[in-house]
């Protein structure tokens, strides 16, 4: 996929965080700024937003609002800038956040406590990951990959990777012409896009940079990219589970497959809250197909009697783009295609 295609929409926030702004290519290589609207709640109250994050698996943009009592996660209507509350976490303070493309977990960054907060959006349960550095971070985003890497941009505009296991930061080298980066988003099939003095496309494997825009307004912060090409996804008719002698069987059917490489299955443990990729390898799909297809997967490693929640992840040739579920089962998931 190309960057800055007509199907893509780039959004940012005004300096005070109360206005949603759309960025678009203009004449002569310049970029135009168009106010979408002031950000309001469903009852019309004006809201101040600290962060934006794109959930490409559900084609949603979420917003972060810090309050005295805690943090609020909202779903943002990008046409009207109207925000609907999804989750409130009392006693938590966050400055930025990102959506895990496989599990749907929310990773939030707290600069005051130098830690990450990893939140299960289904239950509101969260765990803390202490960062091994006091480097102040401005924004974070996940790579779209089987085991996604969390990337961050720091106050000195340097780029880092962050381990969710031990909180260690690793410096990422990019071309020196990248200046003033303060916000990030990762687009499946495109890569990492950064908002700084200009808009940049960063190739993390080579360190090369593509400049996408002219000079940008320094008052803009945060970045969310909506790619409408990702909204045409494989159509899954159903996902369900049933108990068999071999364990819990997950079954699903597709009515149509679009650019579909295959599927993963992710399992969540109700007791520990841990998400785990349980498919030992990708269950291959049909690429592009208008024929109905049936799939099964048996989880043989789950413990009998424990409650698990499963998600089906659709993986295109550009990475994971859709998440189906949850499917809840209480028993212990070989893959086959009929």
N, C-alpha and C positions, 0 to 999 in steps of 0.2 A: 504494500500500500504506500501511496505517496503522502507527503506532508502537505498541509494547507490545501487539500482537495475541497471542491465545492461542498461536499457532504459533511465537512467538519466545521464545528462552531467552537470558537475559543472564548472562554468567559474569565472574567477577573472581578475583583472588588475594588471599589473606590477606597481612598486612603482611610476614611473613617469607618469603613466596613458596613455602611448602611445602604449602599447602592450596588446593584449587579450591573456589570458592564460587559458588552460583547465587543470583541476585537475582530476586525475583518480586513482583508487586503484591500487597499485602495488604489488609486491611480498612481503610476510612477513609482511603484514599489513601497509607497507609504502605507500605513495602516490606520484605519478609521476606528474611532471609539464611539459606540452607541450605547446610551443608557437603556437598559431593559426596563428597570423600574426600581423604586425603593423597595427594600426587602421587608415584607410584612408577614405577620402570622395569619392564621386562618380567620381570626376575628378582626383583622385590619390593623393591629398594633405594629408600630415601626420596630424593627429588630436590628441589632448590631451584630454582625457576623465576624468571627475570627478566622475561619478557615473553610475551604471547599475541598471536596474529594469526589472523584468520579468512580462510580461502581460500574465498570464496563460490562460486568456479567449480568446486570439487571437494567442497563441503560439509564441509570439514575445518577443525579448529582446530589450529594449530601452536604450539609452545612454544619459547622461547629459554632455553637454559641455558648460563651462562658458567662455564667451567672455567679452571684455571691454564694448561692447554696450548692453549686455544682455545675456540671456541664450538660448541655442539651444537644442531641443530634437530631437534625431535621432533614426532611426531604424537600428539595427545592424545585419548584416548577420554573423551568428556564424560560418560559414564554411570559409569565406574569410576575416572577420573583416572589410568589407567595410560598411560604414555608410551612410545612406540616410536621409537627413533632413526632419523632419515632421512639426516642429513648432519652431518659434523664438519669444521670449518675450523680447522686448527692456526694458532696465532699471531694470531688475530683476536679483538678484544675489542669486544663490542656490548652496548648497554643496552636497545635496543628494535628492533623490526623490523616489516615489513609485506609483504604479498604483492601483486605487480602483477596486477590482474585480467585482463589480456590476455595477457601473456607468461608469467606464472607465476614471474617472477624475484622474488627475495627482496631487499628493500632493508633494510639494517641500519644503525643509527646508533651511531657510536662517539663518546661525549662526551669521552673522554680525548684523542682525536686530531682532534676537530672535523671529522669526515668521515662520508660515507655509503659503505657497501660494498654494491655491487650484485652479487648472487650468482646464477649460473645453477645451479638445483638439479639439472639433469641431469648436469653435468660437474663441479660444484664450483668452476669458474673464477669469478673475481670481478674487478671493477674498482673503483677508489676514486674518489670525487667529493669533493674538498675543499670544505668549507662556507666561504662568504665572511663568516661571522659566528661569533663565539665564544659565542653564546647557547646556554645549556644546554637541551637538549630532553628532555622526559619520555617522549613517545610519538609515533609516526608512524602514518599510515594512508593508503591510496590511495582516491581518488574512483573510482567505477565509471563510466567514460566512454570514448569511442573513444581519446582520448589522456589517460589518467588523470593527475590532479594529485596530488602527494604533499603531505599536510598534516601539520603537527606542532603539538604543544602544548609550550610552553617552561616552564621552572621558575618564571617569573613568571606562569604561567597564560595567557599571551597565545597567540593562534593565528597560525600562519604557513603559507604555501605554500613549497615548496622545489623549485627547478629541478634535475632530474637531469642537465642538460647542463652547467651552470656552478656549481651549488652556492649560488646566490643565494637569500636568504630574503625573502619579501614578507609584510608584516603584513596579517592578515585582520581586518576590523572586525566584531565581534558585539555583541549587546546587553549592556549593563553588568550585567544581573542574572545573567549567567553567572559563577559564583564557584568558585574553587578547582579548575578543570579539570586533571586529571592523566592522563587516558587517553581514547583515541578509537577509534571503529570506524565504518566506512561501510557502510550496508546498501543494497543495490540496491533502487531503487524507493522508498526512505525518505529516505536522506540521511545526514548526519553525526550520530552520537550521541556524546555526551561524558559521561564520569564525573567529577564534581566533588563539591561539597558536596551537590548533587542530581544526578539524571540529566537530561540536556538533549538536545533535538533541535534542531540548528542548521541554519537555512535560509541557506546561504552566498550565495545570489543576493540576498536581501533583508536579511540580517543579523538577521532575527527569530529568536526563541528560544521553544521550547515546553518548559516544565518538566514532566518525566515522573514525578517521584517527590518524596517528602518528603526530609528530611535523611538522608544516608547515612553509614555508618561511615567515619571518616576513615582507618582503617587499610587500607581496600581500595585496591588499585591494579591497573591493567591492565583491559581491557574486551574481551570477545569476544562477539559476538551471533550466535547460530545461528537462522536463519529457515527453518523447515521448509517454508514455502510455496515456497522456492527449490529444494527438493529434487525437486519434480516438474518435470522438464525435458524438452525435446525428446529423443526417443529416436533416436539415430544408429546405424543398423545397421552401417555400415562407413565407414572413411575410407582411401583408398589412392591411390597415384600410379602413373603410367605415362608413359613417354617418347613424345612425338609430334614431328612435324616442327616444330610451332610452339613446342615447349618441353615442360616437365614439366606434365602434367595431373593435377590433384588431383580425385578423384571421391569423392562421398559420397552416402549414401542415408539418408533418415529414415523410420522406421516410424510415428512419431507426432510432431506438432509442438504444443507447448504455449506459448501466449502468445509465439509466435516472430516477432520482427521480421525477422531474417535472420542472415547469417553474415559474418565476416571471416576472412581467412587471414593468419597471421603467419609470417614466415620467419626462421630463425636461421642465421647464417653460421658454419660450423664453424671457420673460421680466426680471424675477428675476435670471435666470440661475440655479435655485434650482433643484436638482435631488431628486425624491421621489419614494419610493417603493409603488406602488398603489394597488397591489394585497393584499387583507386582509389576505390571506393564500396561501400556495403553490397550484398551479394547478398541480395535480399529473400526472406524465407520465406513461409509460408502462414498465419501467425497461429496459429489452432487447427485442426488437421486430423488425422484418423485414417487418411488415405490415404498410401500409400507414395509418396515423392517422390525424384527423382534430381537431383543438382546436379554441375556441373563448373566448374573454374576453371583457367586456364592462366597460369603465371608466365612472361611473355616477357622479363622484365628480369634474370633470374638468369644468371650467367655459365656457359657450357658447361664441364663437367668439374669444377666445384666441388661440394662436398657441402653440401647444405642440409637443414635439418630444418624441417618445416612443422607448424603447429598450426591446427586449425579452432576458431574462437570462435563460440559460439552467443550471439546478442544478442536478448534479449527487449525488450519495451517499457519495462522497468525498467533496462536496461543489460546488459552482458556477464555471463552467469551460468554458462557451462560452457565447458570447454576440452577438445578431443579431439586425441589424438595421443600421441607424436610420429610423424610419417611422414617417413622419410628418403629423399632422392632425390639423385642425383649429376648431373643435367642441368638445363638451364634449364627462371610459372603464368599474357579475355573471359568472362564468366560466362554460363551458360545454364541453364535449367530445362526438363527434359523433361516 
